[in-house]
Amino acid sequence: MVERPEGDKEFVARALPWVRRAFTIGIVAFILWRLTQFGWAELLANLPQNPIFYIVQIIAYSVLPISEVVIFGRLFGQRLWREWPVMLRKRALNNSVLGYSGEAYLVFWVKERLGLPRRKALSAIKDNVLLSGFTTAAFAIAAAGLLILIHPALLDKNELAQSGERSFLLFAALFGLALAIGHRFRERLFGIGSKLILFIIAIHAARLVATYSLQMLQWDIGIPEGTMMLWFTLIVVQLLISQLPLLPNRDLLFVAFILEFAPASGVDPAALRAMILTIYLIYQLFNYFALLATTAMPTAHAYNEEAREPT
């Protein structure tokens, strides 16, 4: 196999962040352009009014940090319930700063706070990332398959639908192959035993069920005339978008999708657009508030100082 010259590798490494930034800027520009076309007054007039809508979002936001307290408590062999703000900061870093910057922060936090070797921390965090990705992919396949079973009209006989069905089957087959290979080489891939692997998968599965159930509940509170079929379909779309490789800000991509899909949703398009955009903006506010609130943590300063150390 011909290796890529070092100059090409360096160019790709430098260009990729700019490509991702350009993609994000393009999506933001598209959303702003479309919202301007729809009318900002219409958007503001259709903001959700029920306070329970916002309470459900707070609960949904807390599901991931709580699940990671349980998971990393088992991986590190320590009780971490008092350290849940660390997982809150980890989530905020990943979602609003840079993908996997939360994992980098956690490596330094574990070394500083728990006194564990960096190699052990990296191994545990790597295992969790792999198992989280596996569980989410399996969840997306299962949800898409269930949607096809309960709503077969999605696969009416036309070229686009048949192509989509083939793509789904191919993705499912590739996932099954990856699962078989992962099982065969699990001792090399993971630094933990099978029982702990199954435990972490179970926690991630419970997290996904809780998160998306709360999201469907929130949508139903925001737009009571919506149907469970509509909300489940949007959940499947969101899951599939989350599986797109290399793309940053997939949440923004889902918002852009909703802007165009809203007229065909069967509910008030303006209300649907306003609700999804409101949820996205509130999540961003949560992320920045979490970053500000946890900045005073001593371990946050330890991370920032160690991250600047020369390598």
C-alpha positions in Angstrom: 0.0 0.0 0.0 1.4 3.4 -1.0 1.7 5.7 1.9 0.5 9.3 1.6 3.4 11.8 1.7 3.9 13.7 4.9 3.1 17.0 3.2 -0.3 15.7 2.1 -1.0 14.4 5.6 -0.1 17.8 7.1 -2.3 19.6 4.6 -5.3 17.3 5.3 -4.8 17.8 9.1 -4.8 21.6 8.7 -7.6 21.7 6.1 -10.1 19.4 7.9 -10.9 21.8 10.8 -11.5 24.6 8.3 -13.8 22.4 6.2 -15.8 21.6 9.3 -16.0 25.2 10.3 -17.1 26.1 6.7 -19.8 23.4 6.9 -21.1 24.7 10.2 -21.1 28.3 8.9 -22.9 27.1 5.8 -25.6 25.4 7.9 -26.0 28.4 10.2 -26.3 30.8 7.1 -28.9 28.5 5.6 -31.0 28.4 8.7 -30.8 32.2 9.2 -31.8 32.7 5.5 -34.7 30.4 5.8 -35.9 31.9 9.1 -35.8 35.3 7.5 -37.9 34.0 4.7 -40.4 32.5 7.1 -40.5 35.7 9.2 -39.0 36.2 12.6 -42.3 37.6 14.0 -44.0 34.3 13.1 -41.2 32.4 14.9 -41.6 34.5 18.1 -45.4 34.2 18.0 -45.2 30.4 18.0 -42.8 29.8 20.9 -43.9 27.1 23.3 -45.9 28.5 26.2 -46.3 25.5 28.5 -43.8 25.7 31.4 -43.7 21.9 31.6 -42.2 21.9 28.1 -39.0 23.5 29.6 -39.0 21.4 32.7 -38.9 18.2 30.6 -35.9 19.7 28.7 -34.0 20.2 31.9 -34.6 16.6 32.9 -33.6 15.3 29.5 -30.4 17.3 29.6 -29.4 15.7 32.9 -29.8 12.1 31.6 -26.4 11.9 29.9 -24.3 13.3 32.8 -26.1 11.0 35.3 -25.5 7.9 33.1 -21.8 8.7 32.7 -21.5 9.1 36.5 -22.7 5.5 36.7 -20.5 4.2 33.9 -17.3 5.9 34.9 -17.8 5.0 38.5 -17.7 1.4 37.4 -14.8 1.9 35.0 -12.7 3.8 37.6 -13.8 1.7 40.6 -14.9 4.7 42.6 -18.1 6.5 43.6 -18.5 9.6 41.5 -22.0 10.9 42.5 -20.5 14.0 44.1 -18.5 14.7 40.9 -21.5 14.9 38.5 -20.6 18.5 37.6 -17.5 17.0 35.9 -19.7 15.0 33.6 -21.9 18.1 33.0 -18.8 20.0 31.9 -17.7 17.1 29.8 -21.0 17.2 27.9 -20.8 21.0 27.4 -17.3 20.8 26.1 -18.2 18.2 23.5 -21.4 19.9 22.4 -20.3 23.6 22.4 -16.5 23.7 22.1 -15.1 20.7 20.1 -16.0 17.1 19.7 -14.1 14.9 22.2 -12.7 17.9 24.0 -14.8 16.6 26.9 -13.0 13.3 26.9 -9.7 15.1 26.9 -10.8 17.1 29.9 -11.9 13.9 31.7 -8.4 12.3 31.1 -6.7 15.2 33.0 -9.5 15.3 35.6 -9.0 11.6 36.4 -5.3 12.0 36.7 -5.6 15.1 38.9 -8.6 14.2 41.1 -8.5 10.4 41.3 -4.8 9.9 40.9 -5.2 7.2 38.2 -2.5 6.7 35.5 -3.3 8.5 32.3 -3.0 5.3 30.3 -5.8 3.7 32.4 -8.0 6.8 32.1 -7.5 6.8 28.3 -8.3 3.1 28.1 -11.5 3.4 30.1 -12.7 6.5 28.1 -11.9 4.8 24.8 -14.0 1.8 25.9 -16.9 4.0 26.8 -16.7 5.9 23.4 -16.7 2.7 21.5 -19.6 1.2 23.4 -21.6 4.4 23.2 -21.1 4.5 19.5 -22.0 0.8 19.1 -25.2 1.2 21.2 -26.3 4.3 19.4 -25.8 2.7 16.0 -27.7 -0.4 17.1 -30.5 1.8 18.4 -30.7 3.7 15.1 -30.9 0.5 13.1 -33.6 -0.9 15.4 -35.6 2.3 15.4 -35.4 2.6 11.6 -36.4 -1.1 11.2 -39.3 -0.6 13.6 -40.5 2.5 11.7 -40.5 0.5 8.4 -42.5 -2.3 10.0 -45.2 -0.1 11.5 -45.3 2.4 8.6 -44.7 0.3 5.4 -46.1 3.2 3.3 -42.6 4.7 3.7 -41.4 2.1 1.2 -43.9 2.5 -1.6 -42.6 1.0 -4.8 -40.5 3.7 -6.3 -36.8 4.1 -7.1 -36.0 6.3 -4.2 -37.7 4.2 -1.6 -36.1 1.0 -3.0 -32.7 2.7 -2.9 -33.3 3.7 0.7 -34.3 0.2 1.6 -31.2 -1.3 0.0 -29.1 1.3 1.8 -30.7 0.4 5.2 -30.1 -3.3 4.6 -26.5 -2.7 3.6 -25.9 -0.6 6.6 -27.5 -3.2 8.9 -25.4 -6.0 7.3 -22.1 -3.9 7.7 -23.1 -3.2 11.3 -23.6 -7.0 11.9 -20.2 -7.7 10.3 -18.6 -5.1 12.5 -20.3 -6.6 15.6 -19.0 -10.0 14.7 -15.5 -8.7 14.3 -15.7 -6.7 17.5 -16.8 -9.8 19.4 -14.0 -11.8 17.9 -11.3 -9.3 18.9 -13.0 -7.8 22.0 -10.0 -8.6 24.2 -7.8 -6.5 21.9 -10.3 -3.7 21.5 -11.4 -3.3 25.1 -9.5 -3.2 28.4 -12.5 -4.5 30.4 -14.3 -7.8 30.7 -17.5 -9.0 29.0 -19.7 -8.4 32.1 -18.7 -4.8 32.3 -19.1 -4.4 28.6 -22.7 -5.6 28.8 -23.3 -3.4 31.9 -22.1 -0.3 30.0 -24.2 -1.2 26.9 -27.2 -1.6 29.1 -26.7 1.9 30.7 -26.3 3.5 27.3 -29.4 1.7 26.0 -31.4 3.0 29.0 -30.0 6.5 28.4 -31.1 6.5 24.8 -34.6 5.2 25.7 -35.0 7.8 28.5 -33.6 10.7 26.4 -35.7 10.1 23.3 -38.8 9.2 25.3 -38.5 12.6 27.1 -37.9 14.3 23.8 -41.1 12.8 22.3 -42.9 13.9 25.5 -41.5 17.4 25.2 -42.6 17.6 21.5 -46.0 16.4 22.4 -46.4 19.0 25.1 -45.2 21.7 22.7 -47.5 20.7 19.9 -50.4 18.6 21.3 -51.9 18.0 17.9 -48.8 16.0 16.8 -49.0 12.2 16.6 -46.7 9.7 18.1 -46.0 8.4 14.6 -44.7 11.9 13.6 -42.6 12.2 16.7 -41.1 8.7 16.3 -40.4 9.4 12.7 -38.4 12.5 13.6 -36.6 10.6 16.3 -35.5 8.1 13.7 -34.3 10.9 11.4 -32.4 12.4 14.3 -30.7 9.1 15.1 -29.8 8.5 11.4 -28.3 12.0 11.2 -26.3 11.3 14.4 -24.7 8.4 12.5 -23.3 10.5 9.6 -19.5 10.3 9.9 -17.2 13.3 10.1 -19.9 15.9 10.2 -19.8 18.5 13.0 -22.9 20.1 14.6 -25.4 17.3 13.6 -28.0 19.0 15.8 -27.9 22.0 13.4 -28.3 19.7 10.5 -31.5 18.3 12.1 -32.8 21.9 12.6 -32.2 22.6 8.9 -34.1 19.4 8.0 -37.0 20.4 10.2 -37.2 23.9 8.5 -37.8 22.1 5.2 -39.8 19.2 6.4 -42.3 21.2 8.5 -44.9 21.9 5.8 -45.3 18.1 5.2 -45.4 17.2 8.9 -49.2 17.5 9.3 -48.9 20.0 12.1 -48.6 23.8 12.1 -45.2 24.4 10.3 -44.5 27.6 12.1 -45.1 25.9 15.5 -42.8 23.0 14.6 -40.0 25.2 13.4 -40.3 27.4 16.5 -40.3 24.4 18.8 -37.3 22.7 17.4 -35.3 25.9 17.1 -36.2 26.8 20.7 -35.0 23.4 22.0 -31.7 23.7 20.1 -31.1 27.2 21.5 -31.9 26.2 25.0 -29.5 23.3 24.9 -26.8 25.7 23.8 -27.6 28.0 26.7 -27.5 25.0 29.0 -24.0 24.1 27.6 -22.6 27.6 28.1 -24.1 27.9 31.5 -22.6 24.6 32.5 -19.2 25.7 31.3 -19.4 28.9 33.3 -20.8 27.2 36.4 -18.0 24.6 36.5 -15.1 26.9 35.6 -14.6 27.6 39.3 -13.9 23.9 39.9 -10.2 23.3 40.9 -10.0 20.4 38.5 -11.1 22.6 35.6 -8.0 24.8 36.3 -5.8 21.7 36.5 -7.0 20.6 33.1 -6.3 24.1 31.6 -2.9 24.3 33.1 -1.8 20.7 32.2 -3.2 21.1 28.7 -0.8 24.0 28.1 2.3 22.0 29.3 4.8 21.3 26.5 4.8 17.8 25.2 
